[in-house]
Amino acid sequence: MSVDSVFVHKMWNDKELLKMVDGGIPFPMLSDAGGKVGTIYGIYDEDAGVETRGRFIIDPDGVVQGYEVLTPPVGRNVGESLRQIQAFQLVRNSKGTEATPSGWTPGKMTLKPGPDLVGKVWEVWKTEMAYEK
Amino acid sequence: MGEDLKIGCARPTGGPVGETVDAKETENIIKTEEQAMIRVGQKAPDFTAPAYHKGKFVSVKLSDYLGKWVVLCFYPGDFTFV
């Protein structure tokens, strides 16, 4: 979503993005003229008249699980967004009984928070795991 | 004669020049449009927006996606490089 019109979205998709992604952009490119939606989401930069790089992860109940906001010159890391979605999905499927420690990626061990784990995380989770790929 | 614009990732914009708007008036506008940041764990505000999707112009409503995971991305503008 940006403040550009749907006509400009079409031109960007057809003239440039189509050359990067086979078949063009698969998801809807939303237009927010005037930044009304961006304002409610707190990412509209009124002075510049544009939206900053805000990214929101919304779960199947419509609840915001996470967000990230960057200033215009720095691009996002899609892999990190996907990792977070996979983590939120795992937590949701476990009905909140499992938690993903720092550095978690799919397949890695999760934690089951409870009285037995208090003060014992150091036994099962090591600092290096925060940096592992 | 126009000056060369410095082109970066922020969309180039202009603004009013000359006499400044009465300070009191500006203050009122700011008060009524105070921004509140979204909070995690709370409902995402619903909205509808026009969209370009696979060759068509359509209207998209966030709440139509209930039951699915949604990634909502904002960006400064088309053709902004990154």
Backbone of each chain as ProteinMPNN parsed JSONL, in Angstrom:
{"seq_chain_A": "MSVDSVFVHKMWNDKELLKMVDGGIPFPMLSDAGGKVGTIYGIYDEDAGVETRGRFIIDPDGVVQGYEVLTPPVGRNVGESLRQIQAFQLVRNSKGTEATPSGWTPGKMTLKPGPDLVGKVWEVWKTEMAYEK", "coords_chain_A": {"N_chain_A": [[0.842, -1.198, 0.0], [0.529, 2.164, -0.897], [0.654, 5.765, -1.326], [0.253, 6.157, -3.957], [-1.723, 6.16, -7.001], [-4.022, 3.624, -8.282], [-3.535, 3.44, -10.956], [-0.897, 4.196, -11.328], [0.247, 2.124, -9.9], [-0.363, 0.025, -11.619], [1.232, 0.707, -13.832], [3.789, 0.556, -12.683], [3.904, -2.144, -12.02], [3.546, -3.316, -14.578], [5.602, -2.208, -16.144], [8.003, -2.477, -14.76], [8.109, -4.285, -12.411], [7.158, -6.686, -13.39], [9.293, -7.577, -14.79], [10.883, -8.526, -12.834], [9.478, -10.346, -11.334], [7.959, -13.322, -12.216], [4.993, -13.24, -14.025], [4.12, -11.035, -12.704], [3.127, -8.927, -9.868], [1.722, -10.907, -7.375], [-0.137, -10.329, -5.387], [-2.716, -8.002, -4.144], [-2.123, -4.613, -5.026], [-2.346, -1.964, -3.08], [-4.007, 1.222, -2.906], [-3.635, 4.27, -1.224], [-4.6, 7.05, -1.222], [-3.908, 10.234, 0.07], [-3.225, 9.17, 2.468], [-4.884, 8.085, 4.487], [-5.393, 5.516, 5.569], [-2.814, 4.815, 6.27], [-2.393, 6.704, 8.242], [-4.055, 5.841, 10.371], [-2.711, 3.538, 10.968], [-0.417, 4.548, 11.909], [1.902, 5.103, 10.441], [2.115, 7.027, 8.535], [3.836, 9.631, 7.043], [3.375, 12.773, 7.538], [4.691, 15.17, 6.873], [6.304, 14.581, 4.641], [4.401, 13.535, 3.044], [4.11, 10.885, 2.403], [4.016, 7.26, 2.878], [5.777, 5.456, 5.368], [8.097, 2.632, 5.557], [6.241, 0.481, 6.696], [5.361, -2.634, 8.147], [2.98, -5.029, 8.764], [1.966, -7.867, 10.585], [-0.837, -9.783, 10.489], [-3.094, -11.826, 12.167], [-5.31, -14.78, 11.669], [-7.58, -14.016, 13.131], [-7.682, -11.346, 12.822], [-5.996, -9.918, 14.392], [-3.25, -7.877, 15.265], [-0.085, -9.2, 15.218], [2.57, -8.547, 14.996], [4.837, -5.883, 14.1], [6.868, -3.78, 11.949], [8.746, -0.909, 11.291], [10.378, 1.017, 8.911], [12.571, 3.65, 7.798], [12.459, 5.358, 4.576], [14.984, 4.764, 2.918], [15.957, 2.172, 3.52], [15.616, -1.181, 2.731], [13.373, -4.007, 3.271], [13.622, -7.258, 4.992], [12.522, -9.999, 3.663], [12.699, -12.688, 4.299], [12.946, -12.682, 7.086], [10.453, -11.723, 7.821], [8.853, -13.865, 6.975], [9.857, -15.869, 8.644], [8.977, -14.923, 11.11], [6.182, -15.108, 10.765], [5.938, -17.894, 10.537], [6.719, -18.588, 13.102], [4.712, -17.352, 14.66], [2.566, -18.829, 13.742], [3.201, -21.381, 14.649], [3.072, -21.01, 17.425], [0.374, -20.339, 17.657], [-0.858, -22.723, 16.727], [-0.103, -24.408, 18.763], [-1.706, -23.625, 20.698], [-0.754, -21.68, 22.384], [0.917, -23.021, 24.155], [3.507, -23.43, 23.5], [6.615, -21.68, 22.948], [8.748, -19.629, 20.909], [12.165, -19.474, 21.079], [14.757, -16.876, 20.993], [16.288, -16.501, 17.827], [15.071, -18.663, 16.732], [14.204, -20.92, 14.124], [12.152, -22.655, 11.679], [11.813, -26.05, 12.63], [13.708, -26.007, 14.574], [14.238, -26.33, 18.166], [11.564, -25.654, 20.476], [10.285, -23.785, 23.285], [8.616, -24.77, 26.302], [6.925, -22.94, 28.216], [6.66, -22.814, 31.764], [6.308, -23.721, 35.255], [8.469, -25.506, 35.716], [10.435, -24.668, 34.003], [11.392, -22.271, 34.785], [14.179, -20.285, 35.354], [15.749, -22.226, 34.267], [16.281, -22.109, 31.6], [18.798, -21.727, 30.568], [19.902, -24.247, 30.565], [18.845, -25.578, 28.399], [18.849, -23.867, 26.213], [21.224, -22.215, 24.308], [23.408, -19.365, 24.015], [24.62, -19.106, 21.473], [22.684, -20.045, 19.81], [21.058, -17.966, 19.172], [22.216, -16.79, 17.048], [22.531, -18.646, 15.05], [22.055, -19.951, 11.747]], "CA_chain_A": [[0.0, 0.0, 0.0], [1.227, 3.449, -0.907], [-0.264, 6.855, -1.67], [0.111, 6.198, -5.417], [-3.014, 5.706, -7.523], [-3.983, 2.274, -8.866], [-3.013, 3.549, -12.32], [0.567, 4.176, -11.207], [0.559, 0.742, -9.503], [-0.401, -0.793, -12.842], [2.415, 1.036, -14.636], [4.986, 0.034, -12.001], [3.868, -3.598, -12.187], [3.687, -3.717, -15.976], [6.839, -1.735, -16.77], [9.227, -2.847, -14.05], [8.054, -5.447, -11.511], [6.937, -7.86, -14.239], [10.619, -8.035, -15.228], [11.544, -9.125, -11.67], [8.647, -11.441, -10.819], [7.177, -13.968, -13.29], [3.548, -13.06, -13.913], [3.83, -9.784, -11.993], [2.869, -8.993, -8.428], [0.575, -11.812, -7.186], [-1.085, -9.84, -4.373], [-3.27, -6.684, -4.492], [-1.325, -3.414, -4.742], [-3.381, -1.068, -2.558], [-3.788, 2.658, -3.015], [-4.106, 4.994, -0.036], [-4.448, 8.479, -1.513], [-4.145, 11.056, 1.245], [-2.624, 8.515, 3.638], [-5.853, 7.899, 5.571], [-5.162, 4.223, 6.235], [-1.482, 4.93, 6.874], [-2.489, 7.507, 9.464], [-4.584, 5.0, 11.473], [-1.684, 2.552, 11.311], [0.696, 5.267, 12.56], [3.142, 5.087, 9.654], [2.059, 8.072, 7.506], [4.704, 10.776, 7.3], [2.598, 13.915, 7.076], [5.556, 16.198, 6.291], [6.746, 14.16, 3.314], [3.222, 13.141, 2.267], [4.226, 9.485, 1.98], [3.991, 6.263, 3.937], [7.081, 4.855, 5.642], [8.065, 1.188, 5.288], [5.596, -0.245, 7.798], [4.929, -3.998, 7.788], [2.165, -5.557, 9.854], [1.535, -9.262, 10.471], [-2.184, -9.849, 11.06], [-3.455, -13.249, 12.251], [-6.644, -15.084, 11.109], [-8.633, -13.331, 13.89], [-7.589, -9.912, 12.569], [-5.208, -9.308, 15.47], [-1.871, -7.562, 14.888], [0.874, -9.967, 16.021], [3.87, -7.891, 14.988], [5.05, -4.887, 13.041], [8.209, -3.219, 11.797], [8.667, 0.315, 10.494], [11.695, 1.513, 8.508], [12.564, 4.873, 6.988], [12.467, 4.984, 3.154], [16.116, 4.225, 2.153], [16.385, 0.813, 3.858], [14.649, -2.208, 2.334], [13.017, -5.023, 4.27], [14.124, -8.612, 4.831], [11.32, -10.825, 3.532], [12.944, -13.942, 5.022], [12.67, -12.473, 8.507], [8.996, -11.637, 7.964], [8.324, -15.229, 6.851], [10.241, -16.58, 9.87], [8.072, -14.484, 12.185], [4.857, -15.696, 10.523], [6.031, -19.316, 10.892], [6.768, -18.656, 14.568], [3.367, -17.033, 15.182], [1.682, -19.953, 13.4], [3.517, -22.486, 15.558], [2.534, -20.661, 18.742], [-1.076, -20.425, 17.557], [-1.244, -24.137, 16.63], [0.133, -25.058, 20.059], [-2.645, -22.942, 21.595], [0.0, -20.88, 23.344], [1.703, -23.813, 25.107], [4.915, -23.386, 23.103], [7.165, -20.362, 22.617], [9.948, -19.775, 20.094], [13.249, -18.646, 21.641], [15.525, -16.018, 20.091], [17.031, -17.223, 16.796], [14.323, -19.839, 16.274], [13.745, -21.081, 12.742], [11.373, -23.893, 11.622], [12.552, -27.282, 12.873], [14.49, -25.869, 15.812], [13.465, -26.617, 19.377], [10.763, -24.588, 21.071], [10.249, -23.855, 24.757], [7.277, -24.912, 26.877], [6.991, -22.161, 29.451], [5.932, -23.366, 32.905], [7.071, -23.641, 36.5], [9.714, -26.292, 35.659], [11.43, -24.037, 33.124], [11.847, -21.008, 35.377], [15.585, -20.31, 35.762], [16.435, -23.385, 33.67], [16.411, -21.953, 30.148], [20.221, -21.837, 30.235], [20.259, -25.655, 30.384], [18.383, -26.097, 27.103], [19.045, -22.907, 25.137], [22.545, -21.592, 24.396], [23.468, -18.047, 23.372], [24.966, -19.241, 20.044], [21.475, -20.363, 19.052], [20.443, -16.715, 18.728], [22.881, -16.344, 15.811], [22.573, -19.728, 14.062], [21.183, -19.799, 10.568]], "C_chain_A": [[0.873, 1.242, 0.0], [0.216, 4.512, -1.312], [-0.46, 6.983, -3.191], [-1.279, 5.708, -5.843], [-2.876, 4.297, -8.086], [-3.437, 2.298, -10.299], [-1.483, 3.508, -12.302], [1.02, 2.771, -10.782], [0.629, -0.152, -10.745], [0.861, -0.551, -13.686], [3.685, 0.451, -14.016], [5.056, -1.482, -12.188], [4.216, -3.978, -13.632], [5.058, -3.364, -16.562], [8.098, -2.21, -16.053], [9.129, -4.166, -13.277], [7.859, -6.76, -12.273], [8.273, -8.448, -14.71], [11.381, -8.689, -14.077], [10.81, -10.37, -11.194], [7.814, -12.013, -11.966], [5.689, -13.771, -13.054], [3.147, -11.794, -13.178], [3.511, -10.012, -10.529], [1.598, -9.824, -8.166], [-0.481, -11.318, -6.194], [-1.602, -8.446, -4.75], [-2.312, -5.552, -4.099], [-2.324, -2.314, -4.369], [-2.988, 0.393, -2.687], [-4.412, 3.372, -1.817], [-3.888, 6.492, -0.234], [-4.785, 9.303, -0.272], [-3.639, 10.419, 2.535], [-3.579, 8.239, 4.779], [-5.63, 6.589, 6.329], [-3.81, 4.254, 6.958], [-1.494, 5.709, 8.177], [-3.018, 6.657, 10.628], [-3.533, 3.973, 11.908], [-0.413, 3.219, 11.865], [1.976, 5.337, 11.758], [3.149, 6.157, 8.554], [2.929, 9.25, 7.916], [4.043, 12.009, 6.674], [3.461, 14.965, 6.369], [5.953, 15.843, 4.865], [5.561, 13.776, 2.429], [3.292, 11.713, 1.756], [4.158, 8.553, 3.184], [5.385, 5.677, 4.129], [6.961, 3.339, 5.464], [7.547, 0.411, 6.491], [5.124, -1.605, 7.319], [4.238, -4.628, 8.982], [1.8, -7.013, 9.586], [0.221, -9.388, 11.232], [-2.646, -11.307, 11.032], [-4.881, -13.501, 11.75], [-7.806, -14.455, 11.886], [-8.612, -11.823, 13.671], [-6.793, -9.172, 13.634], [-3.773, -9.07, 14.984], [-0.914, -8.329, 15.807], [2.241, -9.297, 16.045], [3.921, -6.82, 13.924], [6.473, -4.387, 13.067], [8.048, -1.976, 10.943], [10.076, 0.811, 10.193], [11.543, 2.819, 7.742], [12.819, 4.484, 5.521], [13.733, 4.347, 2.573], [16.512, 2.78, 2.45], [15.27, -0.194, 3.551], [14.465, -3.261, 3.407], [13.737, -6.339, 4.018], [12.919, -9.551, 4.835], [11.475, -12.134, 4.313], [12.625, -13.815, 6.506], [11.158, -12.356, 8.75], [8.385, -13.034, 7.919], [8.639, -16.035, 8.109], [9.293, -16.204, 11.012], [6.675, -15.073, 12.004], [4.864, -17.171, 10.916], [6.049, -19.495, 12.41], [5.391, -18.376, 15.175], [2.394, -18.179, 14.896], [1.926, -21.129, 14.333], [2.911, -22.235, 16.937], [1.009, -20.814, 18.754], [-1.547, -21.879, 17.527], [-1.057, -24.873, 17.95], [-0.808, -24.491, 21.121], [-1.902, -22.215, 22.724], [0.83, -21.678, 24.345], [3.184, -23.791, 24.77], [5.319, -21.958, 22.763], [8.44, -20.573, 21.817], [11.045, -18.869, 20.637], [13.952, -17.82, 20.565], [16.303, -16.869, 19.098], [16.295, -18.43, 16.258], [14.039, -19.76, 14.776], [13.004, -22.416, 12.695], [12.255, -25.133, 11.792], [13.379, -27.226, 14.145], [13.601, -26.043, 17.03], [12.71, -25.382, 19.884], [10.826, -24.733, 22.582], [8.8, -24.021, 25.198], [7.27, -24.212, 28.234], [6.118, -22.776, 30.554], [6.83, -23.331, 34.121], [8.425, -24.358, 36.425], [10.824, -25.611, 34.868], [12.01, -22.75, 33.734], [13.296, -21.145, 35.856], [16.388, -21.433, 35.135], [16.613, -23.262, 32.163], [17.867, -22.151, 29.731], [20.645, -23.284, 29.984], [19.904, -26.17, 28.988], [18.647, -25.155, 25.932], [20.378, -22.194, 25.341], [22.584, -20.308, 23.574], [23.754, -18.135, 21.872], [23.713, -19.454, 19.194], [20.753, -19.109, 18.554], [20.99, -16.294, 17.366], [22.898, -17.395, 14.713], [21.636, -19.448, 12.904], [20.252, -21.006, 10.482]], "O_chain_A": [[1.819, 1.363, 0.778], [-0.939, 4.202, -1.604], [-1.242, 7.815, -3.652], [-1.923, 4.938, -5.13], [-1.767, 3.825, -8.338], [-2.935, 1.288, -10.791], [-0.858, 2.87, -13.149], [2.051, 2.284, -11.246], [1.54, -0.964, -10.901], [1.474, -1.494, -14.187], [4.545, -0.079, -14.72], [6.117, -2.036, -12.475], [5.061, -4.84, -13.876], [5.609, -4.113, -17.369], [9.152, -2.333, -16.677], [9.957, -5.059, -13.458], [8.338, -7.811, -11.849], [8.378, -9.642, -14.99], [12.406, -9.333, -14.301], [11.423, -11.323, -10.714], [7.057, -11.288, -12.611], [5.182, -14.107, -11.983], [1.958, -11.507, -13.042], [3.609, -11.126, -10.017], [0.525, -9.491, -8.671], [-1.597, -11.837, -6.168], [-0.996, -7.774, -5.585], [-1.768, -5.533, -2.996], [-3.05, -1.802, -5.221], [-1.816, 0.756, -2.593], [-5.557, 3.114, -1.447], [-3.105, 7.121, 0.478], [-5.822, 9.094, 0.358], [-3.629, 11.065, 3.583], [-3.151, 8.162, 5.931], [-5.671, 6.552, 7.559], [-3.679, 3.789, 8.09], [-0.723, 5.429, 9.095], [-2.496, 6.737, 11.74], [-3.477, 3.59, 13.076], [0.541, 2.538, 12.24], [3.038, 5.602, 12.321], [4.068, 6.2, 7.737], [2.774, 9.798, 9.007], [4.134, 12.251, 5.471], [3.028, 15.576, 5.392], [5.943, 16.699, 3.981], [5.696, 13.699, 1.208], [2.615, 11.362, 0.79], [4.231, 8.981, 4.336], [6.095, 5.431, 3.153], [5.866, 2.82, 5.246], [8.312, -0.232, 7.21], [4.561, -1.731, 6.231], [4.814, -4.751, 10.063], [1.372, -7.354, 8.483], [0.153, -9.143, 12.436], [-2.593, -11.952, 9.985], [-5.596, -12.549, 11.438], [-8.913, -14.366, 11.355], [-9.418, -11.097, 14.254], [-6.898, -7.952, 13.765], [-3.162, -9.947, 14.373], [-0.926, -8.136, 17.023], [2.993, -9.457, 17.007], [3.15, -6.84, 12.964], [7.192, -4.54, 14.055], [7.293, -1.986, 9.971], [10.877, 1.005, 11.106], [10.513, 3.065, 7.115], [13.337, 3.4, 5.253], [13.589, 3.428, 1.767], [17.318, 2.207, 1.717], [14.146, -0.074, 4.038], [15.277, -3.396, 4.323], [14.375, -6.526, 2.982], [12.366, -9.856, 5.891], [10.519, -12.629, 4.911], [12.092, -14.745, 7.11], [10.65, -12.835, 9.764], [7.509, -13.359, 8.72], [7.798, -16.794, 8.59], [8.862, -17.064, 11.781], [6.049, -15.492, 12.977], [3.924, -17.653, 11.549], [5.465, -20.441, 12.937], [4.956, -19.074, 16.091], [1.509, -18.466, 15.702], [0.984, -21.796, 14.762], [2.315, -23.129, 17.539], [0.427, -21.335, 19.705], [-2.508, -22.238, 18.207], [-1.761, -25.843, 18.231], [-0.711, -24.838, 22.298], [-2.372, -22.151, 23.86], [1.39, -21.105, 25.28], [4.026, -24.088, 25.617], [4.497, -21.14, 22.35], [9.139, -21.568, 22.008], [10.892, -17.648, 20.659], [13.758, -18.048, 19.37], [16.918, -17.862, 19.489], [16.827, -19.154, 15.416], [13.689, -18.71, 14.237], [13.2, -23.245, 13.584], [13.311, -25.245, 11.17], [13.713, -28.258, 14.727], [12.378, -25.923, 16.949], [13.157, -24.244, 19.739], [11.369, -25.713, 23.092], [7.879, -23.497, 24.572], [7.572, -24.817, 29.262], [4.99, -23.2, 30.306], [7.996, -22.948, 34.022], [9.41, -23.889, 36.994], [12.002, -25.928, 35.033], [13.005, -22.217, 33.242], [13.603, -22.018, 36.668], [17.573, -21.589, 35.428], [17.049, -24.212, 31.514], [18.136, -22.685, 28.656], [21.624, -23.533, 29.28], [20.558, -27.068, 28.457], [18.668, -25.591, 24.781], [20.636, -21.637, 26.408], [21.886, -20.178, 22.569], [23.217, -17.356, 21.085], [23.679, -19.094, 18.018], [19.94, -19.176, 17.632], [20.345, -15.554, 16.622], [23.239, -17.09, 13.57], [20.591, -18.813, 13.047], [19.433, -21.089, 9.568]]}, "seq_chain_B": "MGEDLKIGCARPTGGPVGETVDAKETENIIKTEEQAMIRVGQKAPDFTAPAYHKGKFVSVKLSDYLGKWVVLCFYPGDFTFV", "coords_chain_B": {"N_chain_B": [[12.986, 29.011, -13.934], [13.583, 25.669, -13.203], [15.121, 23.995, -10.418], [17.479, 21.258, -10.221], [16.158, 18.261, -8.887], [16.902, 16.468, -5.912], [17.1, 13.117, -6.09], [15.883, 10.561, -4.182], [14.897, 7.838, -2.032], [12.601, 8.768, -0.922], [9.483, 10.1, -1.869], [9.546, 12.843, -4.053], [8.305, 15.946, -2.932], [6.343, 18.971, -2.744], [5.347, 22.127, -1.308], [3.53, 24.693, 0.482], [4.625, 28.07, -0.116], [5.942, 31.243, 1.016], [3.855, 33.444, 2.896], [3.258, 32.286, 6.195], [0.908, 29.969, 7.59], [-1.549, 30.884, 9.994], [-0.484, 30.384, 13.278], [-2.132, 29.381, 15.332], [-4.193, 28.109, 14.011], [-2.841, 25.98, 12.771], [-2.084, 24.533, 15.016], [-4.535, 23.575, 15.96], [-5.237, 21.81, 13.93], [-3.242, 19.858, 14.203], [-3.877, 18.841, 16.73], [-6.355, 17.565, 16.3], [-5.648, 15.543, 14.63], [-4.011, 13.694, 15.866], [-1.637, 11.096, 16.025], [-1.931, 7.634, 16.716], [-0.066, 4.835, 17.626], [-0.309, 1.545, 16.347], [-1.108, -1.289, 18.382], [0.451, -4.327, 19.363], [-1.264, -7.453, 19.607], [-3.738, -6.416, 19.563], [-6.769, -5.684, 17.721], [-6.459, -5.223, 14.214], [-7.066, -2.185, 12.569], [-9.908, -1.985, 10.496], [-10.316, -1.539, 6.933], [-11.149, -0.249, 3.65], [-9.803, -0.304, 0.36], [-8.857, 0.915, -2.87], [-7.423, -1.169, -5.401], [-4.792, -2.551, -7.488], [-4.846, -5.578, -9.069], [-3.601, -8.351, -10.523], [-4.052, -7.437, -13.25], [-6.511, -6.205, -12.989], [-8.674, -3.601, -11.68], [-9.642, -3.415, -8.415], [-11.674, -3.503, -5.37], [-10.493, -3.696, -2.112], [-11.035, -5.214, 1.024], [-9.964, -5.263, 4.299], [-11.116, -6.925, 6.31], [-12.237, -8.959, 4.83], [-10.333, -10.831, 4.691], [-10.274, -12.279, 6.98], [-9.545, -15.2, 8.817], [-7.385, -15.845, 7.394], [-3.788, -15.497, 7.22], [-2.32, -12.315, 7.132], [-0.115, -10.112, 5.493], [0.53, -6.843, 5.73], [1.829, -4.317, 3.925], [3.353, -1.187, 3.862], [4.72, 1.428, 1.81], [6.961, 4.016, 0.607], [6.505, 4.841, -2.058], [5.637, 4.01, -5.49], [8.211, 2.87, -7.649], [10.295, 3.545, -5.934], [12.855, 2.472, -5.624], [14.067, 0.649, -3.425]], "CA_chain_B": [[13.878, 27.868, -14.221], [13.551, 24.716, -12.085], [16.388, 23.411, -9.964], [17.488, 19.789, -10.247], [15.702, 17.665, -7.629], [17.733, 15.379, -5.403], [16.222, 11.953, -6.126], [16.195, 9.477, -3.241], [13.805, 6.884, -1.895], [11.39, 9.46, -0.5], [8.872, 10.703, -3.044], [9.725, 14.295, -4.015], [7.057, 16.684, -2.732], [6.479, 20.405, -2.569], [4.572, 22.638, -0.183], [3.246, 26.117, 0.32], [5.711, 29.005, 0.15], [5.463, 32.585, 1.339], [3.285, 33.674, 4.227], [2.938, 31.063, 6.917], [-0.455, 29.865, 8.097], [-1.698, 31.298, 11.385], [-0.008, 29.323, 14.178], [-3.244, 28.808, 16.089], [-4.909, 27.217, 13.105], [-2.013, 24.788, 12.611], [-2.142, 23.797, 16.28], [-5.821, 22.88, 16.004], [-5.187, 20.683, 12.99], [-2.391, 18.819, 14.804], [-4.596, 18.232, 17.842], [-7.421, 16.676, 15.862], [-5.128, 14.432, 13.847], [-2.955, 13.042, 16.624], [-1.449, 9.711, 15.597], [-1.726, 6.615, 17.737], [0.552, 3.669, 17.009], [-0.975, 0.247, 16.501], [-0.521, -2.108, 19.451], [0.384, -5.767, 19.09], [-2.248, -8.137, 20.444], [-5.04, -5.782, 19.39], [-7.341, -5.792, 16.37], [-5.992, -4.318, 13.166], [-8.191, -1.371, 12.087], [-10.419, -2.429, 9.192], [-10.356, -0.485, 5.918], [-11.26, -0.67, 2.254], [-8.894, 0.475, -0.474], [-8.778, 0.475, -4.26], [-6.18, -1.911, -5.626], [-4.508, -3.169, -8.784], [-4.563, -6.976, -8.787], [-3.586, -9.229, -11.692], [-4.656, -6.856, -14.444], [-7.82, -5.593, -12.744], [-8.816, -2.662, -10.575], [-10.619, -4.004, -7.491], [-11.731, -2.91, -4.04], [-10.049, -4.694, -1.135], [-11.417, -4.914, 2.408], [-9.107, -6.083, 5.172], [-11.871, -7.943, 7.052], [-12.522, -10.098, 3.943], [-9.226, -11.778, 4.825], [-10.357, -12.98, 8.273], [-9.356, -16.632, 8.586], [-6.091, -16.002, 6.724], [-2.7, -14.639, 7.691], [-2.166, -11.172, 6.233], [1.023, -9.202, 5.642], [0.164, -5.533, 5.199], [3.071, -3.555, 3.744], [3.301, 0.19, 3.354], [6.01, 1.877, 1.277], [6.852, 5.444, 0.265], [5.933, 5.111, -3.366], [6.056, 3.184, -6.609], [9.502, 3.239, -8.252], [11.232, 4.117, -4.955], [14.159, 1.791, -5.627], [14.434, -0.47, -2.551]], "C_chain_B": [[13.912, 26.933, -13.015], [14.929, 24.199, -11.721], [16.31, 21.903, -10.085], [17.05, 19.27, -8.885], [16.68, 16.584, -7.209], [16.825, 14.151, -5.31], [16.716, 10.874, -5.181], [15.019, 8.549, -3.153], [12.528, 7.519, -1.368], [10.816, 10.154, -1.725], [9.049, 12.215, -2.985], [8.376, 14.996, -3.856], [7.357, 18.17, -2.615], [5.697, 20.852, -1.358], [4.345, 24.107, -0.377], [4.488, 26.958, 0.597], [5.114, 30.367, 0.491], [4.919, 32.666, 2.747], [2.905, 32.372, 4.926], [1.509, 31.128, 7.45], [-0.456, 30.272, 9.575], [-1.378, 30.13, 12.327], [-1.146, 28.61, 14.911], [-3.992, 27.758, 15.264], [-4.166, 25.888, 12.96], [-2.119, 23.9, 13.844], [-3.433, 22.979, 16.368], [-5.819, 21.648, 15.108], [-4.392, 19.539, 13.609], [-3.143, 18.083, 15.912], [-5.644, 17.216, 17.373], [-6.894, 15.46, 15.111], [-3.987, 13.704, 14.554], [-2.858, 11.562, 16.265], [-1.264, 8.778, 16.79], [-1.135, 5.402, 17.052], [-0.291, 2.439, 17.306], [-0.322, -0.501, 17.67], [-0.627, -3.586, 19.109], [-0.586, -6.41, 20.072], [-3.629, -7.516, 20.343], [-5.485, -5.868, 17.938], [-6.733, -4.778, 15.412], [-7.188, -3.513, 12.671], [-8.618, -1.807, 10.686], [-10.417, -1.249, 8.208], [-10.72, -1.094, 4.571], [-10.31, 0.216, 1.462], [-8.97, -0.03, -1.911], [-7.435, -0.214, -4.499], [-6.047, -2.32, -7.08], [-4.112, -4.601, -8.489], [-4.713, -7.802, -10.052], [-4.38, -8.662, -12.87], [-5.998, -6.179, -14.239], [-7.75, -4.561, -11.62], [-9.936, -3.17, -9.686], [-10.653, -3.22, -6.187], [-11.394, -4.011, -3.039], [-10.467, -4.262, 0.257], [-10.618, -5.838, 3.32], [-9.894, -7.219, 5.82], [-12.322, -9.116, 6.162], [-11.461, -11.184, 4.079], [-9.214, -12.473, 6.193], [-10.303, -14.48, 7.998], [-8.047, -16.925, 7.866], [-5.045, -15.137, 7.425], [-2.495, -13.537, 6.665], [-0.86, -10.437, 6.542], [0.625, -7.904, 4.955], [1.42, -4.673, 5.148], [2.794, -2.167, 3.199], [4.679, 0.535, 2.81], [5.847, 3.291, 0.727], [6.271, 5.715, -1.111], [6.421, 4.147, -4.416], [7.367, 3.741, -7.168], [10.491, 3.818, -7.238], [12.406, 3.174, -4.66], [14.342, 0.559, -4.741], [13.235, -1.325, -2.173]], "O_chain_B": [[14.239, 27.369, -11.912], [15.786, 23.991, -12.58], [15.223, 21.325, -10.058], [17.5, 19.764, -7.851], [17.224, 15.869, -8.05], [15.875, 14.149, -4.527], [17.812, 10.337, -5.344], [14.219, 8.466, -4.085], [11.477, 6.878, -1.364], [11.554, 10.726, -2.526], [8.731, 12.822, -1.963], [7.419, 14.679, -4.562], [8.504, 18.567, -2.409], [5.411, 20.048, -0.47], [4.9, 24.712, -1.294], [5.307, 26.602, 1.445], [3.926, 30.607, 0.277], [5.443, 32.045, 3.671], [2.309, 31.478, 4.325], [0.979, 32.205, 7.721], [0.508, 30.033, 10.302], [-1.927, 29.036, 12.191], [-1.12, 27.391, 15.086], [-4.362, 26.689, 15.75], [-4.767, 24.815, 13.016], [-2.23, 22.678, 13.739], [-3.416, 21.827, 16.801], [-6.328, 20.59, 15.476], [-4.813, 18.384, 13.551], [-3.062, 16.859, 16.023], [-5.8, 16.149, 17.968], [-7.599, 14.462, 14.967], [-3.097, 13.159, 13.901], [-3.868, 10.861, 16.206], [-0.544, 9.087, 17.74], [-1.635, 4.973, 16.012], [-0.899, 2.316, 18.369], [0.876, -0.358, 17.912], [-1.661, -4.047, 18.626], [-0.715, -5.974, 21.215], [-4.583, -8.007, 20.947], [-4.674, -6.097, 17.041], [-6.523, -3.618, 15.767], [-8.233, -4.095, 12.378], [-7.78, -1.976, 9.8], [-10.508, -0.093, 8.622], [-10.612, -2.305, 4.376], [-10.044, 1.353, 1.85], [-9.125, -1.227, -2.156], [-6.434, 0.125, -3.869], [-7.032, -2.425, -7.811], [-3.157, -4.839, -7.748], [-5.812, -7.939, -10.589], [-5.265, -9.324, -13.414], [-6.573, -5.638, -15.183], [-6.896, -4.632, -10.736], [-11.064, -3.34, -10.149], [-9.787, -2.386, -5.925], [-11.936, -5.114, -3.106], [-10.288, -3.106, 0.64], [-10.603, -7.053, 3.126], [-9.41, -8.35, 5.882], [-12.743, -10.152, 6.677], [-11.66, -12.316, 3.64], [-8.258, -13.173, 6.526], [-10.936, -14.97, 7.063], [-7.64, -18.079, 7.736], [-5.373, -14.179, 8.125], [-2.495, -13.797, 5.462], [-0.542, -10.174, 7.702], [0.409, -7.873, 3.743], [2.004, -4.341, 6.18], [2.089, -2.0, 2.203], [5.688, 0.008, 3.279], [4.735, 3.718, 0.418], [5.604, 6.731, -1.305], [7.48, 3.536, -4.271], [7.59, 4.951, -7.155], [11.43, 4.512, -7.628], [12.879, 3.115, -3.525], [14.738, -0.49, -5.247], [13.381, -2.305, -1.443]]}, "name": "protein", "num_of_chains": 2, "seq": "MSVDSVFVHKMWNDKELLKMVDGGIPFPMLSDAGGKVGTIYGIYDEDAGVETRGRFIIDPDGVVQGYEVLTPPVGRNVGESLRQIQAFQLVRNSKGTEATPSGWTPGKMTLKPGPDLVGKVWEVWKTEMAYEKMGEDLKIGCARPTGGPVGETVDAKETENIIKTEEQAMIRVGQKAPDFTAPAYHKGKFVSVKLSDYLGKWVVLCFYPGDFTFV"}
